[in-house]
Amino acid sequence: MPKAQTSETILALLAGVVLASMIALNSRLAHFSSPTFAAWAAHGIGALAALVAVLVWRRAKIAAAPAAPNGGRWPRWIYLGGVPGALTVLLAAITVNGPLGFSGTLALMLAGQMLFGVAADRFGWLGLERRAPTAAGLLGLGLVLAGSLVIIAAAA
Amino acid sequence: MLIAVLIALSNGLCIGVSRGVNGHLGRREGPLRASLWNHVVGFVFLSAPIALQGAGAFHVGPAPWFAWIGGVLGVAFVALNSHVVVRLGASRTAGLVVGAQMLTGVVISNLGAAIDGCTLVRLAGAALIVAGIWLANNPGVLARLHPALAAQAGEPK
């Protein structure tokens, strides 16, 4: 692994730890209200927290050099990442309460996420750098998915 | 059932799209501002179903205070993803985030619980995840095990 990517790898793992804790907290709030309200409140409180963070660190340099990929023009859709993010909560609320249940929903969400990741890298979607899938990368991804499914099956 | 499966799969797609879009924005605005945009836009978007539900949507039971701070963690989650995805690519980011999420889930669900057969199965799953993350980050190992794969194991050791 190139040395420069070690810190990114650690940050990505940290994101997973944060995600699991966040899901635990948000489901707790959803338990006392509804999934939609919990997601709405989390986004509202998150927006305030992000605003504070942006103001506190407003002098911090943007890590990556701003480089518009297509002739210096940035597409408008880059501001709409919050829509699929919010949609995640609504779709999960539908399938968790359906025949799939929590475990089935989680398993398919993980699979969908990884499949999309491989395709997005392969074809350079969403302004990502094109990367051909490697044997080690695909095998590693397969093992992570298999392990996740084992854990989900143990909970079911 | 098929429809539910398709909805759940496209939900995973939504996570991937969101990560990629926010990563793109993060390249222009920085990961923290990308996270701010994500939460403001998501809040406005979710206000529609809340408005449709009327006053009943705001009925909240006696939730503990910490149940309210999930959104603060969300800020860190989106910022970390936006920073990482443009550097590691979408598939490696997905593998690392999912892996660490599941491992943390195992720890959380076993806190204070007695060790039983279920725990052992979960630990076996956790071992698979760790092996997968390690392999994806050390492609040279595969090349040494099987020389024919060397050409495909793109990255130099």
HADDOCK unambig.tbl for C-alpha pairs under 7 A between the chains (distance, minus, plus):
assign (segid A and resid 1 and name CA) (segid B and resid 137 and name CA) 5.78 0.50 0.50
assign (segid A and resid 1 and name CA) (segid B and resid 138 and name CA) 6.00 0.50 0.50
assign (segid A and resid 1 and name CA) (segid B and resid 157 and name CA) 5.94 0.50 0.50
assign (segid A and resid 8 and name CA) (segid B and resid 84 and name CA) 5.66 0.50 0.50
assign (segid A and resid 11 and name CA) (segid B and resid 80 and name CA) 6.38 0.50 0.50
assign (segid A and resid 12 and name CA) (segid B and resid 80 and name CA) 6.75 0.50 0.50
assign (segid A and resid 12 and name CA) (segid B and resid 81 and name CA) 6.73 0.50 0.50
assign (segid A and resid 12 and name CA) (segid B and resid 84 and name CA) 6.32 0.50 0.50
assign (segid A and resid 12 and name CA) (segid B and resid 93 and name CA) 6.21 0.50 0.50
assign (segid A and resid 12 and name CA) (segid B and resid 96 and name CA) 5.84 0.50 0.50
assign (segid A and resid 12 and name CA) (segid B and resid 97 and name CA) 5.58 0.50 0.50
assign (segid A and resid 13 and name CA) (segid B and resid 96 and name CA) 5.45 0.50 0.50
assign (segid A and resid 13 and name CA) (segid B and resid 97 and name CA) 5.39 0.50 0.50
assign (segid A and resid 13 and name CA) (segid B and resid 100 and name CA) 5.20 0.50 0.50
assign (segid A and resid 15 and name CA) (segid B and resid 77 and name CA) 5.30 0.50 0.50
assign (segid A and resid 15 and name CA) (segid B and resid 80 and name CA) 5.99 0.50 0.50
assign (segid A and resid 15 and name CA) (segid B and resid 81 and name CA) 6.76 0.50 0.50
assign (segid A and resid 15 and name CA) (segid B and resid 97 and name CA) 5.94 0.50 0.50
assign (segid A and resid 16 and name CA) (segid B and resid 97 and name CA) 4.13 0.50 0.50
assign (segid A and resid 16 and name CA) (segid B and resid 98 and name CA) 6.07 0.50 0.50
assign (segid A and resid 16 and name CA) (segid B and resid 100 and name CA) 4.61 0.50 0.50
assign (segid A and resid 16 and name CA) (segid B and resid 101 and name CA) 4.13 0.50 0.50
assign (segid A and resid 17 and name CA) (segid B and resid 100 and name CA) 5.67 0.50 0.50
assign (segid A and resid 17 and name CA) (segid B and resid 101 and name CA) 5.22 0.50 0.50
assign (segid A and resid 17 and name CA) (segid B and resid 104 and name CA) 5.66 0.50 0.50
assign (segid A and resid 18 and name CA) (segid B and resid 73 and name CA) 6.29 0.50 0.50
assign (segid A and resid 18 and name CA) (segid B and resid 77 and name CA) 6.16 0.50 0.50
assign (segid A and resid 19 and name CA) (segid B and resid 77 and name CA) 6.40 0.50 0.50
assign (segid A and resid 19 and name CA) (segid B and resid 101 and name CA) 6.22 0.50 0.50
assign (segid A and resid 20 and name CA) (segid B and resid 101 and name CA) 5.08 0.50 0.50
assign (segid A and resid 20 and name CA) (segid B and resid 104 and name CA) 6.22 0.50 0.50
assign (segid A and resid 20 and name CA) (segid B and resid 105 and name CA) 5.97 0.50 0.50
assign (segid A and resid 22 and name CA) (segid B and resid 70 and name CA) 4.83 0.50 0.50
assign (segid A and resid 22 and name CA) (segid B and resid 73 and name CA) 5.84 0.50 0.50
assign (segid A and resid 22 and name CA) (segid B and resid 74 and name CA) 6.64 0.50 0.50
assign (segid A and resid 25 and name CA) (segid B and resid 66 and name CA) 7.00 0.50 0.50
assign (segid A and resid 25 and name CA) (segid B and resid 67 and name CA) 4.80 0.50 0.50
assign (segid A and resid 25 and name CA) (segid B and resid 70 and name CA) 5.24 0.50 0.50
assign (segid A and resid 26 and name CA) (segid B and resid 67 and name CA) 6.17 0.50 0.50
assign (segid A and resid 26 and name CA) (segid B and resid 70 and name CA) 5.39 0.50 0.50
assign (segid A and resid 28 and name CA) (segid B and resid 67 and name CA) 5.62 0.50 0.50
assign (segid A and resid 29 and name CA) (segid B and resid 63 and name CA) 6.14 0.50 0.50
assign (segid A and resid 29 and name CA) (segid B and resid 67 and name CA) 5.09 0.50 0.50
assign (segid A and resid 29 and name CA) (segid B and resid 68 and name CA) 6.60 0.50 0.50
assign (segid A and resid 32 and name CA) (segid B and resid 60 and name CA) 5.58 0.50 0.50
assign (segid A and resid 32 and name CA) (segid B and resid 61 and name CA) 4.65 0.50 0.50
assign (segid A and resid 32 and name CA) (segid B and resid 62 and name CA) 6.70 0.50 0.50
assign (segid A and resid 32 and name CA) (segid B and resid 63 and name CA) 5.79 0.50 0.50
assign (segid A and resid 33 and name CA) (segid B and resid 59 and name CA) 6.17 0.50 0.50
assign (segid A and resid 33 and name CA) (segid B and resid 60 and name CA) 4.65 0.50 0.50
assign (segid A and resid 33 and name CA) (segid B and resid 61 and name CA) 6.27 0.50 0.50
assign (segid A and resid 37 and name CA) (segid B and resid 50 and name CA) 6.80 0.50 0.50
assign (segid A and resid 37 and name CA) (segid B and resid 57 and name CA) 6.37 0.50 0.50
assign (segid A and resid 40 and name CA) (segid B and resid 43 and name CA) 5.68 0.50 0.50
assign (segid A and resid 40 and name CA) (segid B and resid 46 and name CA) 5.62 0.50 0.50
assign (segid A and resid 40 and name CA) (segid B and resid 47 and name CA) 6.84 0.50 0.50
assign (segid A and resid 42 and name CA) (segid B and resid 70 and name CA) 6.02 0.50 0.50
assign (segid A and resid 42 and name CA) (segid B and resid 71 and name CA) 4.01 0.50 0.50
assign (segid A and resid 43 and name CA) (segid B and resid 39 and name CA) 4.99 0.50 0.50
assign (segid A and resid 43 and name CA) (segid B and resid 40 and name CA) 6.96 0.50 0.50
assign (segid A and resid 43 and name CA) (segid B and resid 42 and name CA) 6.28 0.50 0.50
assign (segid A and resid 43 and name CA) (segid B and resid 43 and name CA) 5.07 0.50 0.50
assign (segid A and resid 43 and name CA) (segid B and resid 71 and name CA) 5.82 0.50 0.50
assign (segid A and resid 44 and name CA) (segid B and resid 39 and name CA) 6.83 0.50 0.50
assign (segid A and resid 44 and name CA) (segid B and resid 43 and name CA) 5.61 0.50 0.50
assign (segid A and resid 45 and name CA) (segid B and resid 71 and name CA) 5.52 0.50 0.50
assign (segid A and resid 45 and name CA) (segid B and resid 72 and name CA) 6.73 0.50 0.50
assign (segid A and resid 46 and name CA) (segid B and resid 39 and name CA) 6.02 0.50 0.50
assign (segid A and resid 46 and name CA) (segid B and resid 71 and name CA) 4.23 0.50 0.50
assign (segid A and resid 46 and name CA) (segid B and resid 72 and name CA) 4.96 0.50 0.50
assign (segid A and resid 46 and name CA) (segid B and resid 74 and name CA) 6.35 0.50 0.50
assign (segid A and resid 46 and name CA) (segid B and resid 75 and name CA) 5.71 0.50 0.50
assign (segid A and resid 47 and name CA) (segid B and resid 36 and name CA) 5.53 0.50 0.50
assign (segid A and resid 47 and name CA) (segid B and resid 39 and name CA) 4.86 0.50 0.50
assign (segid A and resid 47 and name CA) (segid B and resid 40 and name CA) 5.46 0.50 0.50
assign (segid A and resid 49 and name CA) (segid B and resid 72 and name CA) 5.88 0.50 0.50
assign (segid A and resid 50 and name CA) (segid B and resid 32 and name CA) 6.76 0.50 0.50
assign (segid A and resid 50 and name CA) (segid B and resid 35 and name CA) 6.56 0.50 0.50
assign (segid A and resid 50 and name CA) (segid B and resid 36 and name CA) 4.95 0.50 0.50
assign (segid A and resid 50 and name CA) (segid B and resid 75 and name CA) 5.89 0.50 0.50
assign (segid A and resid 51 and name CA) (segid B and resid 36 and name CA) 6.25 0.50 0.50
assign (segid A and resid 54 and name CA) (segid B and resid 32 and name CA) 6.06 0.50 0.50
assign (segid A and resid 54 and name CA) (segid B and resid 33 and name CA) 6.34 0.50 0.50
assign (segid A and resid 62 and name CA) (segid B and resid 29 and name CA) 6.88 0.50 0.50
assign (segid A and resid 62 and name CA) (segid B and resid 30 and name CA) 4.84 0.50 0.50
assign (segid A and resid 63 and name CA) (segid B and resid 30 and name CA) 6.63 0.50 0.50
assign (segid A and resid 64 and name CA) (segid B and resid 27 and name CA) 5.82 0.50 0.50
assign (segid A and resid 66 and name CA) (segid B and resid 27 and name CA) 5.53 0.50 0.50
assign (segid A and resid 66 and name CA) (segid B and resid 28 and name CA) 4.81 0.50 0.50
assign (segid A and resid 78 and name CA) (segid B and resid 21 and name CA) 5.32 0.50 0.50
assign (segid A and resid 78 and name CA) (segid B and resid 22 and name CA) 6.58 0.50 0.50
assign (segid A and resid 78 and name CA) (segid B and resid 24 and name CA) 6.22 0.50 0.50
assign (segid A and resid 78 and name CA) (segid B and resid 25 and name CA) 5.14 0.50 0.50
assign (segid A and resid 79 and name CA) (segid B and resid 25 and name CA) 6.56 0.50 0.50
assign (segid A and resid 79 and name CA) (segid B and resid 37 and name CA) 6.46 0.50 0.50
assign (segid A and resid 80 and name CA) (segid B and resid 41 and name CA) 6.72 0.50 0.50
assign (segid A and resid 81 and name CA) (segid B and resid 18 and name CA) 4.60 0.50 0.50
assign (segid A and resid 81 and name CA) (segid B and resid 21 and name CA) 5.19 0.50 0.50
assign (segid A and resid 81 and name CA) (segid B and resid 22 and name CA) 5.35 0.50 0.50
assign (segid A and resid 81 and name CA) (segid B and resid 38 and name CA) 5.61 0.50 0.50
assign (segid A and resid 82 and name CA) (segid B and resid 18 and name CA) 6.70 0.50 0.50
assign (segid A and resid 82 and name CA) (segid B and resid 38 and name CA) 3.99 0.50 0.50
assign (segid A and resid 82 and name CA) (segid B and resid 39 and name CA) 6.07 0.50 0.50
assign (segid A and resid 82 and name CA) (segid B and resid 41 and name CA) 5.12 0.50 0.50
assign (segid A and resid 82 and name CA) (segid B and resid 42 and name CA) 4.36 0.50 0.50
assign (segid A and resid 83 and name CA) (segid B and resid 41 and name CA) 6.56 0.50 0.50
assign (segid A and resid 83 and name CA) (segid B and resid 42 and name CA) 5.43 0.50 0.50
assign (segid A and resid 83 and name CA) (segid B and resid 45 and name CA) 6.48 0.50 0.50
assign (segid A and resid 84 and name CA) (segid B and resid 14 and name CA) 4.92 0.50 0.50
assign (segid A and resid 84 and name CA) (segid B and resid 15 and name CA) 6.75 0.50 0.50
assign (segid A and resid 84 and name CA) (segid B and resid 17 and name CA) 6.84 0.50 0.50
assign (segid A and resid 84 and name CA) (segid B and resid 18 and name CA) 5.48 0.50 0.50
assign (segid A and resid 85 and name CA) (segid B and resid 14 and name CA) 6.50 0.50 0.50
assign (segid A and resid 85 and name CA) (segid B and resid 15 and name CA) 6.14 0.50 0.50
assign (segid A and resid 85 and name CA) (segid B and resid 18 and name CA) 5.52 0.50 0.50
assign (segid A and resid 85 and name CA) (segid B and resid 42 and name CA) 6.82 0.50 0.50
assign (segid A and resid 86 and name CA) (segid B and resid 42 and name CA) 5.20 0.50 0.50
assign (segid A and resid 86 and name CA) (segid B and resid 46 and name CA) 6.67 0.50 0.50
assign (segid A and resid 88 and name CA) (segid B and resid 11 and name CA) 5.45 0.50 0.50
assign (segid A and resid 88 and name CA) (segid B and resid 14 and name CA) 6.16 0.50 0.50
assign (segid A and resid 88 and name CA) (segid B and resid 15 and name CA) 6.71 0.50 0.50
assign (segid A and resid 91 and name CA) (segid B and resid 7 and name CA) 6.74 0.50 0.50
assign (segid A and resid 91 and name CA) (segid B and resid 11 and name CA) 6.33 0.50 0.50
assign (segid A and resid 92 and name CA) (segid B and resid 8 and name CA) 6.90 0.50 0.50
assign (segid A and resid 95 and name CA) (segid B and resid 4 and name CA) 5.92 0.50 0.50
assign (segid A and resid 95 and name CA) (segid B and resid 8 and name CA) 6.48 0.50 0.50
assign (segid A and resid 99 and name CA) (segid B and resid 1 and name CA) 6.60 0.50 0.50
assign (segid A and resid 100 and name CA) (segid B and resid 4 and name CA) 6.99 0.50 0.50
assign (segid A and resid 105 and name CA) (segid B and resid 8 and name CA) 5.59 0.50 0.50
assign (segid A and resid 108 and name CA) (segid B and resid 8 and name CA) 5.64 0.50 0.50
assign (segid A and resid 108 and name CA) (segid B and resid 9 and name CA) 5.16 0.50 0.50
assign (segid A and resid 109 and name CA) (segid B and resid 8 and name CA) 5.61 0.50 0.50
assign (segid A and resid 109 and name CA) (segid B and resid 9 and name CA) 5.30 0.50 0.50
assign (segid A and resid 109 and name CA) (segid B and resid 11 and name CA) 5.79 0.50 0.50
assign (segid A and resid 109 and name CA) (segid B and resid 12 and name CA) 4.03 0.50 0.50
assign (segid A and resid 110 and name CA) (segid B and resid 12 and name CA) 6.01 0.50 0.50
assign (segid A and resid 110 and name CA) (segid B and resid 98 and name CA) 6.93 0.50 0.50
assign (segid A and resid 111 and name CA) (segid B and resid 12 and name CA) 6.93 0.50 0.50
assign (segid A and resid 112 and name CA) (segid B and resid 9 and name CA) 4.70 0.50 0.50
assign (segid A and resid 112 and name CA) (segid B and resid 10 and name CA) 6.42 0.50 0.50
assign (segid A and resid 112 and name CA) (segid B and resid 12 and name CA) 4.27 0.50 0.50
assign (segid A and resid 112 and name CA) (segid B and resid 13 and name CA) 5.43 0.50 0.50
assign (segid A and resid 113 and name CA) (segid B and resid 12 and name CA) 4.22 0.50 0.50
assign (segid A and resid 113 and name CA) (segid B and resid 13 and name CA) 5.33 0.50 0.50
assign (segid A and resid 113 and name CA) (segid B and resid 15 and name CA) 6.41 0.50 0.50
assign (segid A and resid 113 and name CA) (segid B and resid 16 and name CA) 5.46 0.50 0.50
assign (segid A and resid 113 and name CA) (segid B and resid 94 and name CA) 6.59 0.50 0.50
assign (segid A and resid 114 and name CA) (segid B and resid 91 and name CA) 5.97 0.50 0.50
assign (segid A and resid 114 and name CA) (segid B and resid 94 and name CA) 5.80 0.50 0.50
assign (segid A and resid 114 and name CA) (segid B and resid 95 and name CA) 6.78 0.50 0.50
assign (segid A and resid 116 and name CA) (segid B and resid 13 and name CA) 5.84 0.50 0.50
assign (segid A and resid 116 and name CA) (segid B and resid 16 and name CA) 6.20 0.50 0.50
assign (segid A and resid 117 and name CA) (segid B and resid 16 and name CA) 6.45 0.50 0.50
assign (segid A and resid 117 and name CA) (segid B and resid 90 and name CA) 4.46 0.50 0.50
assign (segid A and resid 117 and name CA) (segid B and resid 91 and name CA) 3.96 0.50 0.50
assign (segid A and resid 117 and name CA) (segid B and resid 94 and name CA) 6.45 0.50 0.50
assign (segid A and resid 118 and name CA) (segid B and resid 90 and name CA) 6.80 0.50 0.50
assign (segid A and resid 118 and name CA) (segid B and resid 91 and name CA) 4.92 0.50 0.50
assign (segid A and resid 120 and name CA) (segid B and resid 90 and name CA) 6.50 0.50 0.50
assign (segid A and resid 121 and name CA) (segid B and resid 89 and name CA) 6.20 0.50 0.50
assign (segid A and resid 121 and name CA) (segid B and resid 90 and name CA) 5.89 0.50 0.50
assign (segid A and resid 121 and name CA) (segid B and resid 91 and name CA) 6.70 0.50 0.50
assign (segid A and resid 126 and name CA) (segid B and resid 20 and name CA) 5.79 0.50 0.50
assign (segid A and resid 126 and name CA) (segid B and resid 21 and name CA) 6.13 0.50 0.50
assign (segid A and resid 127 and name CA) (segid B and resid 24 and name CA) 6.45 0.50 0.50
assign (segid A and resid 128 and name CA) (segid B and resid 86 and name CA) 6.20 0.50 0.50
assign (segid A and resid 128 and name CA) (segid B and resid 89 and name CA) 6.93 0.50 0.50
assign (segid A and resid 134 and name CA) (segid B and resid 152 and name CA) 5.77 0.50 0.50
assign (segid A and resid 134 and name CA) (segid B and resid 153 and name CA) 5.33 0.50 0.50
assign (segid A and resid 134 and name CA) (segid B and resid 154 and name CA) 6.05 0.50 0.50
assign (segid A and resid 135 and name CA) (segid B and resid 152 and name CA) 6.02 0.50 0.50
assign (segid A and resid 135 and name CA) (segid B and resid 153 and name CA) 5.72 0.50 0.50
assign (segid A and resid 136 and name CA) (segid B and resid 135 and name CA) 6.21 0.50 0.50
assign (segid A and resid 136 and name CA) (segid B and resid 136 and name CA) 5.36 0.50 0.50
assign (segid A and resid 136 and name CA) (segid B and resid 139 and name CA) 5.12 0.50 0.50
assign (segid A and resid 136 and name CA) (segid B and resid 142 and name CA) 6.39 0.50 0.50
assign (segid A and resid 136 and name CA) (segid B and resid 153 and name CA) 6.04 0.50 0.50
assign (segid A and resid 137 and name CA) (segid B and resid 136 and name CA) 4.54 0.50 0.50
assign (segid A and resid 140 and name CA) (segid B and resid 132 and name CA) 3.83 0.50 0.50
assign (segid A and resid 140 and name CA) (segid B and resid 133 and name CA) 5.87 0.50 0.50
assign (segid A and resid 140 and name CA) (segid B and resid 135 and name CA) 5.36 0.50 0.50
assign (segid A and resid 140 and name CA) (segid B and resid 136 and name CA) 4.77 0.50 0.50
assign (segid A and resid 141 and name CA) (segid B and resid 95 and name CA) 5.70 0.50 0.50
assign (segid A and resid 141 and name CA) (segid B and resid 132 and name CA) 6.14 0.50 0.50
assign (segid A and resid 143 and name CA) (segid B and resid 128 and name CA) 5.66 0.50 0.50
assign (segid A and resid 143 and name CA) (segid B and resid 129 and name CA) 5.91 0.50 0.50
assign (segid A and resid 143 and name CA) (segid B and resid 132 and name CA) 4.69 0.50 0.50
assign (segid A and resid 144 and name CA) (segid B and resid 95 and name CA) 6.57 0.50 0.50
assign (segid A and resid 144 and name CA) (segid B and resid 99 and name CA) 5.92 0.50 0.50
assign (segid A and resid 144 and name CA) (segid B and resid 128 and name CA) 6.30 0.50 0.50
assign (segid A and resid 144 and name CA) (segid B and resid 129 and name CA) 4.19 0.50 0.50
assign (segid A and resid 144 and name CA) (segid B and resid 132 and name CA) 5.13 0.50 0.50
assign (segid A and resid 144 and name CA) (segid B and resid 133 and name CA) 6.85 0.50 0.50
assign (segid A and resid 147 and name CA) (segid B and resid 125 and name CA) 3.95 0.50 0.50
assign (segid A and resid 147 and name CA) (segid B and resid 126 and name CA) 5.96 0.50 0.50
assign (segid A and resid 147 and name CA) (segid B and resid 128 and name CA) 4.80 0.50 0.50
assign (segid A and resid 147 and name CA) (segid B and resid 129 and name CA) 5.08 0.50 0.50
assign (segid A and resid 148 and name CA) (segid B and resid 102 and name CA) 6.33 0.50 0.50
assign (segid A and resid 148 and name CA) (segid B and resid 125 and name CA) 6.23 0.50 0.50
assign (segid A and resid 148 and name CA) (segid B and resid 129 and name CA) 6.98 0.50 0.50
assign (segid A and resid 150 and name CA) (segid B and resid 122 and name CA) 6.82 0.50 0.50
assign (segid A and resid 150 and name CA) (segid B and resid 125 and name CA) 5.11 0.50 0.50
assign (segid A and resid 151 and name CA) (segid B and resid 121 and name CA) 6.90 0.50 0.50
assign (segid A and resid 151 and name CA) (segid B and resid 122 and name CA) 4.77 0.50 0.50
assign (segid A and resid 151 and name CA) (segid B and resid 125 and name CA) 5.32 0.50 0.50
assign (segid A and resid 154 and name CA) (segid B and resid 118 and name CA) 5.79 0.50 0.50
assign (segid A and resid 154 and name CA) (segid B and resid 121 and name CA) 6.29 0.50 0.50
assign (segid A and resid 154 and name CA) (segid B and resid 122 and name CA) 6.33 0.50 0.50
